[in-house]
Every structure is written in C-alpha cells, then in structure tokens.
Amino acid sequence: MDMVCPLCNGIKEEIEECSYCGGKMVDEGAIVNYLDDYSPYLSNDITQKVDGAPYDKCVHLFKCEKCGKDRRVEVQRVNI
C-alpha cells in the first residue's frame, strides 16, 4: 500500500485561517516543489527525504490571500 498526500493528489482541500489577520490561507503546494526547478518532477521517494518531515507527513505552504503571510502545514498522508 502506498501513502500519498491527500492535498497533492486532489483527494481533499484544506483551507487554513491566518493567525495574523484572520484571512483565508490557501494551499500553494508541497514545500518540496519550491526547492529547485526540477523538484516538482522528481519521484516522491526522493523528495520525501528532504523536507525534514516524518515519512507519513507532507509539508505544504499556505499563503494568506489578505495579508500575504505564509506558513508551513504538515498534512497527514493516507494509504491508498
């Protein structure tokens, strides 16, 4: 069984509230996609080892639409 991120795979959508202004924070994608130009195209087996999160988590970048602040959110991977 493979573990996948429900946000990366479109299984669910998550919206966070900004702790600075209370605005809506939207998912900007997995943090590993921002490492370099090629990281979005690498295998998950490689990128899961460089984000510093446990194997069962995927770190996503959320950005506030109102004030522009961002934060990292660990998302629980699910079995498929």
PDB file of N, CA, C and O in Angstrom:
ATOM      1  N   MET A   1       0.836  -1.178   0.000  1.00  0.00           N
ATOM      2  CA  MET A   1       0.000   0.000   0.000  1.00  0.00           C
ATOM      3  C   MET A   1       0.885   1.247   0.000  1.00  0.00           C
ATOM      4  O   MET A   1       1.870   1.313   0.735  1.00  0.00           O
ATOM      5  N   ASP A   2       0.539   2.210  -0.806  1.00  0.00           N
ATOM      6  CA  ASP A   2       1.291   3.456  -0.877  1.00  0.00           C
ATOM      7  C   ASP A   2       0.644   4.524  -0.018  1.00  0.00           C
ATOM      8  O   ASP A   2      -0.578   4.589   0.119  1.00  0.00           O
ATOM      9  N   MET A   3       1.500   5.366   0.560  1.00  0.00           N
ATOM     10  CA  MET A   3       0.997   6.520   1.305  1.00  0.00           C
ATOM     11  C   MET A   3       1.119   7.743   0.398  1.00  0.00           C
ATOM     12  O   MET A   3       2.184   8.008  -0.160  1.00  0.00           O
ATOM     13  N   VAL A   4       0.020   8.485   0.255  1.00  0.00           N
ATOM     14  CA  VAL A   4       0.018   9.673  -0.595  1.00  0.00           C
ATOM     15  C   VAL A   4      -0.548  10.856   0.186  1.00  0.00           C
ATOM     16  O   VAL A   4      -1.287  10.688   1.156  1.00  0.00           O
ATOM     17  N   CYS A   5      -0.194  12.019  -0.249  1.00  0.00           N
ATOM     18  CA  CYS A   5      -0.719  13.238   0.357  1.00  0.00           C
ATOM     19  C   CYS A   5      -2.096  13.526  -0.254  1.00  0.00           C
ATOM     20  O   CYS A   5      -2.224  13.597  -1.477  1.00  0.00           O
ATOM     21  N   PRO A   6      -3.121  13.691   0.580  1.00  0.00           N
ATOM     22  CA  PRO A   6      -4.454  13.951   0.038  1.00  0.00           C
ATOM     23  C   PRO A   6      -4.577  15.311  -0.656  1.00  0.00           C
ATOM     24  O   PRO A   6      -5.426  15.480  -1.531  1.00  0.00           O
ATOM     25  N   LEU A   7      -3.744  16.275  -0.278  1.00  0.00           N
ATOM     26  CA  LEU A   7      -3.800  17.581  -0.936  1.00  0.00           C
ATOM     27  C   LEU A   7      -3.094  17.532  -2.289  1.00  0.00           C
ATOM     28  O   LEU A   7      -3.614  18.043  -3.280  1.00  0.00           O
ATOM     29  N   CYS A   8      -1.920  16.923  -2.332  1.00  0.00           N
ATOM     30  CA  CYS A   8      -1.175  16.815  -3.594  1.00  0.00           C
ATOM     31  C   CYS A   8      -1.953  16.026  -4.641  1.00  0.00           C
ATOM     32  O   CYS A   8      -1.830  16.283  -5.838  1.00  0.00           O
ATOM     33  N   ASN A   9      -2.754  15.065  -4.187  1.00  0.00           N
ATOM     34  CA  ASN A   9      -3.473  14.184  -5.100  1.00  0.00           C
ATOM     35  C   ASN A   9      -4.925  14.570  -5.299  1.00  0.00           C
ATOM     36  O   ASN A   9      -5.675  13.818  -5.922  1.00  0.00           O
ATOM     37  N   GLY A  10      -5.344  15.719  -4.788  1.00  0.00           N
ATOM     38  CA  GLY A  10      -6.695  16.215  -5.018  1.00  0.00           C
ATOM     39  C   GLY A  10      -7.786  15.427  -4.316  1.00  0.00           C
ATOM     40  O   GLY A  10      -8.951  15.510  -4.705  1.00  0.00           O
ATOM     41  N   ILE A  11      -7.431  14.661  -3.287  1.00  0.00           N
ATOM     42  CA  ILE A  11      -8.416  13.879  -2.551  1.00  0.00           C
ATOM     43  C   ILE A  11      -9.240  14.780  -1.636  1.00  0.00           C
ATOM     44  O   ILE A  11     -10.429  14.545  -1.422  1.00  0.00           O
ATOM     45  N   LYS A  12      -8.596  15.811  -1.103  1.00  0.00           N
ATOM     46  CA  LYS A  12      -9.311  16.777  -0.263  1.00  0.00           C
ATOM     47  C   LYS A  12      -8.690  18.152  -0.424  1.00  0.00           C
ATOM     48  O   LYS A  12      -7.585  18.297  -0.946  1.00  0.00           O
ATOM     49  N   GLU A  13      -9.415  19.150   0.029  1.00  0.00           N
ATOM     50  CA  GLU A  13      -8.941  20.536   0.000  1.00  0.00           C
ATOM     51  C   GLU A  13      -8.915  21.035   1.435  1.00  0.00           C
ATOM     52  O   GLU A  13      -9.817  20.745   2.221  1.00  0.00           O
ATOM     53  N   GLU A  14      -7.886  21.779   1.768  1.00  0.00           N
ATOM     54  CA  GLU A  14      -7.769  22.307   3.121  1.00  0.00           C
ATOM     55  C   GLU A  14      -7.568  23.815   3.047  1.00  0.00           C
ATOM     56  O   GLU A  14      -6.759  24.305   2.258  1.00  0.00           O
ATOM     57  N   ILE A  15      -8.304  24.538   3.866  1.00  0.00           N
ATOM     58  CA  ILE A  15      -8.160  25.991   3.945  1.00  0.00           C
ATOM     59  C   ILE A  15      -7.853  26.331   5.398  1.00  0.00           C
ATOM     60  O   ILE A  15      -8.567  25.908   6.306  1.00  0.00           O
ATOM     61  N   GLU A  16      -6.806  27.084   5.608  1.00  0.00           N
ATOM     62  CA  GLU A  16      -6.382  27.483   6.945  1.00  0.00           C
ATOM     63  C   GLU A  16      -6.771  28.941   7.190  1.00  0.00           C
ATOM     64  O   GLU A  16      -7.014  29.700   6.251  1.00  0.00           O
ATOM     65  N   GLU A  17      -6.824  29.313   8.463  1.00  0.00           N
ATOM     66  CA  GLU A  17      -7.077  30.708   8.831  1.00  0.00           C
ATOM     67  C   GLU A  17      -5.756  31.346   9.222  1.00  0.00           C
ATOM     68  O   GLU A  17      -4.969  30.749   9.957  1.00  0.00           O
ATOM     69  N   CYS A  18      -5.509  32.551   8.739  1.00  0.00           N
ATOM     70  CA  CYS A  18      -4.283  33.282   9.025  1.00  0.00           C
ATOM     71  C   CYS A  18      -4.258  33.713  10.487  1.00  0.00           C
ATOM     72  O   CYS A  18      -5.218  34.299  10.987  1.00  0.00           O
ATOM     73  N   SER A  19      -3.161  33.418  11.160  1.00  0.00           N
ATOM     74  CA  SER A  19      -3.043  33.791  12.567  1.00  0.00           C
ATOM     75  C   SER A  19      -2.709  35.276  12.745  1.00  0.00           C
ATOM     76  O   SER A  19      -2.788  35.787  13.862  1.00  0.00           O
ATOM     77  N   TYR A  20      -2.341  35.969  11.682  1.00  0.00           N
ATOM     78  CA  TYR A  20      -2.020  37.397  11.753  1.00  0.00           C
ATOM     79  C   TYR A  20      -3.251  38.277  11.549  1.00  0.00           C
ATOM     80  O   TYR A  20      -3.494  39.203  12.323  1.00  0.00           O
ATOM     81  N   CYS A  21      -4.030  37.982  10.498  1.00  0.00           N
ATOM     82  CA  CYS A  21      -5.148  38.866  10.159  1.00  0.00           C
ATOM     83  C   CYS A  21      -6.503  38.166  10.127  1.00  0.00           C
ATOM     84  O   CYS A  21      -7.532  38.826   9.987  1.00  0.00           O
ATOM     85  N   GLY A  22      -6.517  36.841  10.255  1.00  0.00           N
ATOM     86  CA  GLY A  22      -7.773  36.094  10.213  1.00  0.00           C
ATOM     87  C   GLY A  22      -8.269  35.802   8.815  1.00  0.00           C
ATOM     88  O   GLY A  22      -9.353  35.241   8.648  1.00  0.00           O
ATOM     89  N   GLY A  23      -7.494  36.173   7.804  1.00  0.00           N
ATOM     90  CA  GLY A  23      -7.883  35.924   6.416  1.00  0.00           C
ATOM     91  C   GLY A  23      -7.772  34.472   6.032  1.00  0.00           C
ATOM     92  O   GLY A  23      -7.285  33.645   6.804  1.00  0.00           O
ATOM     93  N   LYS A  24      -8.226  34.167   4.836  1.00  0.00           N
ATOM     94  CA  LYS A  24      -8.198  32.796   4.321  1.00  0.00           C
ATOM     95  C   LYS A  24      -6.821  32.489   3.742  1.00  0.00           C
ATOM     96  O   LYS A  24      -6.305  33.232   2.908  1.00  0.00           O
ATOM     97  N   MET A  25      -6.235  31.378   4.199  1.00  0.00           N
ATOM     98  CA  MET A  25      -4.958  30.924   3.669  1.00  0.00           C
ATOM     99  C   MET A  25      -5.226  29.771   2.710  1.00  0.00           C
ATOM    100  O   MET A  25      -5.952  28.834   3.042  1.00  0.00           O
ATOM    101  N   VAL A  26      -4.645  29.844   1.537  1.00  0.00           N
ATOM    102  CA  VAL A  26      -4.855  28.806   0.532  1.00  0.00           C
ATOM    103  C   VAL A  26      -3.572  28.008   0.316  1.00  0.00           C
ATOM    104  O   VAL A  26      -2.466  28.511   0.511  1.00  0.00           O
ATOM    105  N   ASP A  27      -3.744  26.770  -0.086  1.00  0.00           N
ATOM    106  CA  ASP A  27      -2.635  25.851  -0.316  1.00  0.00           C
ATOM    107  C   ASP A  27      -1.875  26.258  -1.574  1.00  0.00           C
ATOM    108  O   ASP A  27      -2.452  26.360  -2.656  1.00  0.00           O
ATOM    109  N   GLU A  28      -0.583  26.488  -1.417  1.00  0.00           N
ATOM    110  CA  GLU A  28       0.283  26.826  -2.555  1.00  0.00           C
ATOM    111  C   GLU A  28       1.079  25.611  -3.030  1.00  0.00           C
ATOM    112  O   GLU A  28       1.904  25.723  -3.937  1.00  0.00           O
ATOM    113  N   GLY A  29       0.830  24.448  -2.416  1.00  0.00           N
ATOM    114  CA  GLY A  29       1.507  23.221  -2.836  1.00  0.00           C
ATOM    115  C   GLY A  29       2.527  22.733  -1.832  1.00  0.00           C
ATOM    116  O   GLY A  29       2.810  23.388  -0.829  1.00  0.00           O
ATOM    117  N   ALA A  30       3.072  21.569  -2.124  1.00  0.00           N
ATOM    118  CA  ALA A  30       4.074  20.953  -1.250  1.00  0.00           C
ATOM    119  C   ALA A  30       5.348  21.792  -1.255  1.00  0.00           C
ATOM    120  O   ALA A  30       5.760  22.313  -2.291  1.00  0.00           O
ATOM    121  N   ILE A  31       5.962  21.914  -0.081  1.00  0.00           N
ATOM    122  CA  ILE A  31       7.165  22.736   0.071  1.00  0.00           C
ATOM    123  C   ILE A  31       8.322  22.190  -0.770  1.00  0.00           C
ATOM    124  O   ILE A  31       9.179  22.957  -1.212  1.00  0.00           O
ATOM    125  N   VAL A  32       8.355  20.874  -0.993  1.00  0.00           N
ATOM    126  CA  VAL A  32       9.446  20.292  -1.791  1.00  0.00           C
ATOM    127  C   VAL A  32       9.406  20.775  -3.238  1.00  0.00           C
ATOM    128  O   VAL A  32      10.425  20.719  -3.926  1.00  0.00           O
ATOM    129  N   ASN A  33       8.275  21.239  -3.707  1.00  0.00           N
ATOM    130  CA  ASN A  33       8.179  21.752  -5.073  1.00  0.00           C
ATOM    131  C   ASN A  33       8.893  23.082  -5.246  1.00  0.00           C
ATOM    132  O   ASN A  33       9.101  23.530  -6.374  1.00  0.00           O
ATOM    133  N   TYR A  34       9.274  23.721  -4.139  1.00  0.00           N
ATOM    134  CA  TYR A  34       9.944  25.012  -4.194  1.00  0.00           C
ATOM    135  C   TYR A  34      11.460  24.904  -4.033  1.00  0.00           C
ATOM    136  O   TYR A  34      12.149  25.924  -4.022  1.00  0.00           O
ATOM    137  N   LEU A  35      11.987  23.692  -3.908  1.00  0.00           N
ATOM    138  CA  LEU A  35      13.417  23.525  -3.657  1.00  0.00           C
ATOM    139  C   LEU A  35      14.274  23.938  -4.839  1.00  0.00           C
ATOM    140  O   LEU A  35      15.281  24.625  -4.666  1.00  0.00           O
ATOM    141  N   ASP A  36      13.888  23.530  -6.031  1.00  0.00           N
ATOM    142  CA  ASP A  36      14.596  23.932  -7.249  1.00  0.00           C
ATOM    143  C   ASP A  36      13.683  23.733  -8.448  1.00  0.00           C
ATOM    144  O   ASP A  36      12.531  23.328  -8.295  1.00  0.00           O
ATOM    145  N   ASP A  37      14.189  24.014  -9.628  1.00  0.00           N
ATOM    146  CA  ASP A  37      13.362  23.942 -10.831  1.00  0.00           C
ATOM    147  C   ASP A  37      12.869  22.542 -11.154  1.00  0.00           C
ATOM    148  O   ASP A  37      11.828  22.393 -11.793  1.00  0.00           O
ATOM    149  N   TYR A  38      13.597  21.507 -10.726  1.00  0.00           N
ATOM    150  CA  TYR A  38      13.260  20.144 -11.105  1.00  0.00           C
ATOM    151  C   TYR A  38      12.525  19.362 -10.032  1.00  0.00           C
ATOM    152  O   TYR A  38      12.004  18.282 -10.311  1.00  0.00           O
ATOM    153  N   SER A  39      12.471  19.875  -8.815  1.00  0.00           N
ATOM    154  CA  SER A  39      11.874  19.102  -7.716  1.00  0.00           C
ATOM    155  C   SER A  39      10.410  18.700  -7.942  1.00  0.00           C
ATOM    156  O   SER A  39      10.020  17.629  -7.477  1.00  0.00           O
ATOM    157  N   PRO A  40       9.576  19.494  -8.629  1.00  0.00           N
ATOM    158  CA  PRO A  40       8.209  19.022  -8.857  1.00  0.00           C
ATOM    159  C   PRO A  40       8.141  17.768  -9.739  1.00  0.00           C
ATOM    160  O   PRO A  40       7.124  17.076  -9.759  1.00  0.00           O
ATOM    161  N   TYR A  41       9.217  17.483 -10.460  1.00  0.00           N
ATOM    162  CA  TYR A  41       9.228  16.355 -11.386  1.00  0.00           C
ATOM    163  C   TYR A  41       9.920  15.119 -10.825  1.00  0.00           C
ATOM    164  O   TYR A  41       9.954  14.076 -11.479  1.00  0.00           O
ATOM    165  N   LEU A  42      10.471  15.228  -9.616  1.00  0.00           N
ATOM    166  CA  LEU A  42      11.169  14.107  -9.004  1.00  0.00           C
ATOM    167  C   LEU A  42      10.193  13.130  -8.367  1.00  0.00           C
ATOM    168  O   LEU A  42       9.061  13.486  -8.041  1.00  0.00           O
ATOM    169  N   SER A  43      10.640  11.911  -8.196  1.00  0.00           N
ATOM    170  CA  SER A  43       9.851  10.884  -7.533  1.00  0.00           C
ATOM    171  C   SER A  43       9.606  11.261  -6.069  1.00  0.00           C
ATOM    172  O   SER A  43      10.460  11.870  -5.425  1.00  0.00           O
ATOM    173  N   ASN A  44       8.439  10.894  -5.557  1.00  0.00           N
ATOM    174  CA  ASN A  44       8.131  11.158  -4.149  1.00  0.00           C
ATOM    175  C   ASN A  44       9.108  10.454  -3.223  1.00  0.00           C
ATOM    176  O   ASN A  44       9.365  10.941  -2.122  1.00  0.00           O
ATOM    177  N   ASP A  45       9.659   9.322  -3.641  1.00  0.00           N
ATOM    178  CA  ASP A  45      10.633   8.618  -2.813  1.00  0.00           C
ATOM    179  C   ASP A  45      11.859   9.474  -2.544  1.00  0.00           C
ATOM    180  O   ASP A  45      12.488   9.341  -1.494  1.00  0.00           O
ATOM    181  N   ILE A  46      12.202  10.340  -3.468  1.00  0.00           N
ATOM    182  CA  ILE A  46      13.353  11.231  -3.302  1.00  0.00           C
ATOM    183  C   ILE A  46      12.962  12.464  -2.493  1.00  0.00           C
ATOM    184  O   ILE A  46      13.636  12.807  -1.521  1.00  0.00           O
ATOM    185  N   THR A  47      11.899  13.119  -2.881  1.00  0.00           N
ATOM    186  CA  THR A  47      11.545  14.392  -2.250  1.00  0.00           C
ATOM    187  C   THR A  47      11.058  14.234  -0.813  1.00  0.00           C
ATOM    188  O   THR A  47      11.178  15.168  -0.020  1.00  0.00           O
ATOM    189  N   GLN A  48      10.509  13.067  -0.460  1.00  0.00           N
ATOM    190  CA  GLN A  48      10.051  12.863   0.912  1.00  0.00           C
ATOM    191  C   GLN A  48      11.203  12.879   1.900  1.00  0.00           C
ATOM    192  O   GLN A  48      10.987  13.078   3.095  1.00  0.00           O
ATOM    193  N   LYS A  49      12.406  12.675   1.429  1.00  0.00           N
ATOM    194  CA  LYS A  49      13.576  12.608   2.315  1.00  0.00           C
ATOM    195  C   LYS A  49      14.208  13.972   2.571  1.00  0.00           C
ATOM    196  O   LYS A  49      15.090  14.073   3.424  1.00  0.00           O
ATOM    197  N   VAL A  50      13.797  15.014   1.875  1.00  0.00           N
ATOM    198  CA  VAL A  50      14.486  16.296   2.003  1.00  0.00           C
ATOM    199  C   VAL A  50      13.665  17.397   2.675  1.00  0.00           C
ATOM    200  O   VAL A  50      14.193  18.482   2.915  1.00  0.00           O
ATOM    201  N   ASP A  51      12.399  17.152   2.984  1.00  0.00           N
ATOM    202  CA  ASP A  51      11.594  18.224   3.568  1.00  0.00           C
ATOM    203  C   ASP A  51      11.670  18.270   5.090  1.00  0.00           C
ATOM    204  O   ASP A  51      11.120  19.180   5.711  1.00  0.00           O
ATOM    205  N   GLY A  52      12.351  17.290   5.697  1.00  0.00           N
ATOM    206  CA  GLY A  52      12.514  17.290   7.141  1.00  0.00           C
ATOM    207  C   GLY A  52      11.315  16.776   7.918  1.00  0.00           C
ATOM    208  O   GLY A  52      11.344  16.753   9.148  1.00  0.00           O
ATOM    209  N   ALA A  53      10.271  16.366   7.233  1.00  0.00           N
ATOM    210  CA  ALA A  53       9.055  15.871   7.883  1.00  0.00           C
ATOM    211  C   ALA A  53       9.110  14.354   7.985  1.00  0.00           C
ATOM    212  O   ALA A  53       9.814  13.708   7.210  1.00  0.00           O
ATOM    213  N   PRO A  54       8.378  13.781   8.930  1.00  0.00           N
ATOM    214  CA  PRO A  54       8.288  12.325   9.002  1.00  0.00           C
ATOM    215  C   PRO A  54       7.708  11.753   7.700  1.00  0.00           C
ATOM    216  O   PRO A  54       7.054  12.463   6.935  1.00  0.00           O
ATOM    217  N   TYR A  55       7.957  10.465   7.465  1.00  0.00           N
ATOM    218  CA  TYR A  55       7.524   9.824   6.218  1.00  0.00           C
ATOM    219  C   TYR A  55       6.020   9.922   5.995  1.00  0.00           C
ATOM    220  O   TYR A  55       5.566   9.989   4.853  1.00  0.00           O
ATOM    221  N   ASP A  56       5.240   9.931   7.080  1.00  0.00           N
ATOM    222  CA  ASP A  56       3.784   9.942   6.942  1.00  0.00           C
ATOM    223  C   ASP A  56       3.193  11.349   6.853  1.00  0.00           C
ATOM    224  O   ASP A  56       1.977  11.513   6.941  1.00  0.00           O
ATOM    225  N   LYS A  57       4.044  12.364   6.681  1.00  0.00           N
ATOM    226  CA  LYS A  57       3.590  13.761   6.568  1.00  0.00           C
ATOM    227  C   LYS A  57       4.092  14.377   5.269  1.00  0.00           C
ATOM    228  O   LYS A  57       5.135  13.993   4.739  1.00  0.00           O
ATOM    229  N   CYS A  58       3.322  15.345   4.768  1.00  0.00           N
ATOM    230  CA  CYS A  58       3.719  16.134   3.604  1.00  0.00           C
ATOM    231  C   CYS A  58       3.581  17.596   4.017  1.00  0.00           C
ATOM    232  O   CYS A  58       2.512  18.015   4.462  1.00  0.00           O
ATOM    233  N   VAL A  59       4.643  18.367   3.874  1.00  0.00           N
ATOM    234  CA  VAL A  59       4.619  19.763   4.306  1.00  0.00           C
ATOM    235  C   VAL A  59       4.158  20.645   3.143  1.00  0.00           C
ATOM    236  O   VAL A  59       4.748  20.638   2.063  1.00  0.00           O
ATOM    237  N   HIS A  60       3.088  21.402   3.394  1.00  0.00           N
ATOM    238  CA  HIS A  60       2.536  22.305   2.383  1.00  0.00           C
ATOM    239  C   HIS A  60       2.719  23.753   2.802  1.00  0.00           C
ATOM    240  O   HIS A  60       2.746  24.076   3.990  1.00  0.00           O
ATOM    241  N   LEU A  61       2.843  24.613   1.810  1.00  0.00           N
ATOM    242  CA  LEU A  61       2.942  26.049   2.036  1.00  0.00           C
ATOM    243  C   LEU A  61       1.558  26.656   1.851  1.00  0.00           C
ATOM    244  O   LEU A  61       0.944  26.520   0.793  1.00  0.00           O
ATOM    245  N   PHE A  62       1.079  27.320   2.885  1.00  0.00           N
ATOM    246  CA  PHE A  62      -0.196  28.026   2.820  1.00  0.00           C
ATOM    247  C   PHE A  62       0.080  29.519   2.859  1.00  0.00           C
ATOM    248  O   PHE A  62       0.916  29.980   3.635  1.00  0.00           O
ATOM    249  N   LYS A  63      -0.629  30.282   2.013  1.00  0.00           N
ATOM    250  CA  LYS A  63      -0.422  31.724   1.919  1.00  0.00           C
ATOM    251  C   LYS A  63      -1.748  32.450   2.108  1.00  0.00           C
ATOM    252  O   LYS A  63      -2.770  32.053   1.549  1.00  0.00           O
ATOM    253  N   CYS A  64      -1.720  33.513   2.898  1.00  0.00           N
ATOM    254  CA  CYS A  64      -2.917  34.300   3.167  1.00  0.00           C
ATOM    255  C   CYS A  64      -3.238  35.183   1.958  1.00  0.00           C
ATOM    256  O   CYS A  64      -2.374  35.890   1.438  1.00  0.00           O
ATOM    257  N   GLU A  65      -4.491  35.126   1.529  1.00  0.00           N
ATOM    258  CA  GLU A  65      -4.921  35.953   0.399  1.00  0.00           C
ATOM    259  C   GLU A  65      -5.020  37.424   0.772  1.00  0.00           C
ATOM    260  O   GLU A  65      -4.951  38.292  -0.098  1.00  0.00           O
ATOM    261  N   LYS A  66      -5.181  37.708   2.059  1.00  0.00           N
ATOM    262  CA  LYS A  66      -5.406  39.079   2.518  1.00  0.00           C
ATOM    263  C   LYS A  66      -4.094  39.825   2.804  1.00  0.00           C
ATOM    264  O   LYS A  66      -3.869  40.911   2.269  1.00  0.00           O
ATOM    265  N   CYS A  67      -3.227  39.241   3.648  1.00  0.00           N
ATOM    266  CA  CYS A  67      -2.019  39.953   4.061  1.00  0.00           C
ATOM    267  C   CYS A  67      -0.737  39.409   3.440  1.00  0.00           C
ATOM    268  O   CYS A  67       0.313  40.045   3.539  1.00  0.00           O
ATOM    269  N   GLY A  68      -0.808  38.240   2.801  1.00  0.00           N
ATOM    270  CA  GLY A  68       0.358  37.680   2.124  1.00  0.00           C
ATOM    271  C   GLY A  68       1.285  36.853   3.001  1.00  0.00           C
ATOM    272  O   GLY A  68       2.268  36.307   2.501  1.00  0.00           O
ATOM    273  N   LYS A  69       1.002  36.744   4.291  1.00  0.00           N
ATOM    274  CA  LYS A  69       1.833  35.925   5.169  1.00  0.00           C
ATOM    275  C   LYS A  69       1.702  34.465   4.755  1.00  0.00           C
ATOM    276  O   LYS A  69       0.677  34.056   4.210  1.00  0.00           O
ATOM    277  N   ASP A  70       2.750  33.682   5.018  1.00  0.00           N
ATOM    278  CA  ASP A  70       2.670  32.259   4.707  1.00  0.00           C
ATOM    279  C   ASP A  70       3.122  31.433   5.896  1.00  0.00           C
ATOM    280  O   ASP A  70       3.770  31.936   6.814  1.00  0.00           O
ATOM    281  N   ARG A  71       2.769  30.158   5.863  1.00  0.00           N
ATOM    282  CA  ARG A  71       3.229  29.223   6.895  1.00  0.00           C
ATOM    283  C   ARG A  71       3.200  27.813   6.331  1.00  0.00           C
ATOM    284  O   ARG A  71       2.485  27.501   5.379  1.00  0.00           O
ATOM    285  N   ARG A  72       4.012  26.979   6.965  1.00  0.00           N
ATOM    286  CA  ARG A  72       4.099  25.577   6.571  1.00  0.00           C
ATOM    287  C   ARG A  72       3.145  24.758   7.438  1.00  0.00           C
ATOM    288  O   ARG A  72       3.052  24.966   8.647  1.00  0.00           O
ATOM    289  N   VAL A  73       2.441  23.827   6.800  1.00  0.00           N
ATOM    290  CA  VAL A  73       1.474  22.971   7.492  1.00  0.00           C
ATOM    291  C   VAL A  73       1.787  21.516   7.139  1.00  0.00           C
ATOM    292  O   VAL A  73       1.881  21.158   5.964  1.00  0.00           O
ATOM    293  N   GLU A  74       1.946  20.681   8.174  1.00  0.00           N
ATOM    294  CA  GLU A  74       2.153  19.256   7.944  1.00  0.00           C
ATOM    295  C   GLU A  74       0.806  18.587   7.695  1.00  0.00           C
ATOM    296  O   GLU A  74      -0.123  18.720   8.492  1.00  0.00           O
ATOM    297  N   VAL A  75       0.713  17.874   6.589  1.00  0.00           N
ATOM    298  CA  VAL A  75      -0.512  17.180   6.200  1.00  0.00           C
ATOM    299  C   VAL A  75      -0.281  15.678   6.338  1.00  0.00           C
ATOM    300  O   VAL A  75       0.728  15.157   5.863  1.00  0.00           O
ATOM    301  N   GLN A  76      -1.209  14.986   6.984  1.00  0.00           N
ATOM    302  CA  GLN A  76      -1.106  13.535   7.178  1.00  0.00           C
ATOM    303  C   GLN A  76      -1.321  12.804   5.854  1.00  0.00           C
ATOM    304  O   GLN A  76      -2.339  12.997   5.190  1.00  0.00           O
ATOM    305  N   ARG A  77      -0.361  11.967   5.477  1.00  0.00           N
ATOM    306  CA  ARG A  77      -0.532  11.132   4.286  1.00  0.00           C
ATOM    307  C   ARG A  77      -1.541  10.027   4.576  1.00  0.00           C
ATOM    308  O   ARG A  77      -1.712   9.624   5.726  1.00  0.00           O
ATOM    309  N   VAL A  78      -2.212   9.533   3.529  1.00  0.00           N
ATOM    310  CA  VAL A  78      -3.193   8.470   3.677  1.00  0.00           C
ATOM    311  C   VAL A  78      -2.799   7.280   2.818  1.00  0.00           C
ATOM    312  O   VAL A  78      -2.106   7.432   1.812  1.00  0.00           O
ATOM    313  N   ASN A  79      -3.240   6.104   3.217  1.00  0.00           N
ATOM    314  CA  ASN A  79      -2.988   4.888   2.440  1.00  0.00           C
ATOM    315  C   ASN A  79      -3.984   4.767   1.311  1.00  0.00           C
ATOM    316  O   ASN A  79      -5.174   5.033   1.480  1.00  0.00           O
ATOM    317  N   ILE A  80      -3.483   4.361   0.150  1.00  0.00           N
ATOM    318  CA  ILE A  80      -4.388   4.101  -0.977  1.00  0.00           C
ATOM    319  C   ILE A  80      -4.211   2.679  -1.453  1.00  0.00           C
ATOM    320  O   ILE A  80      -4.880   2.255  -2.395  1.00  0.00           O
TER     321      ILE A  80
END
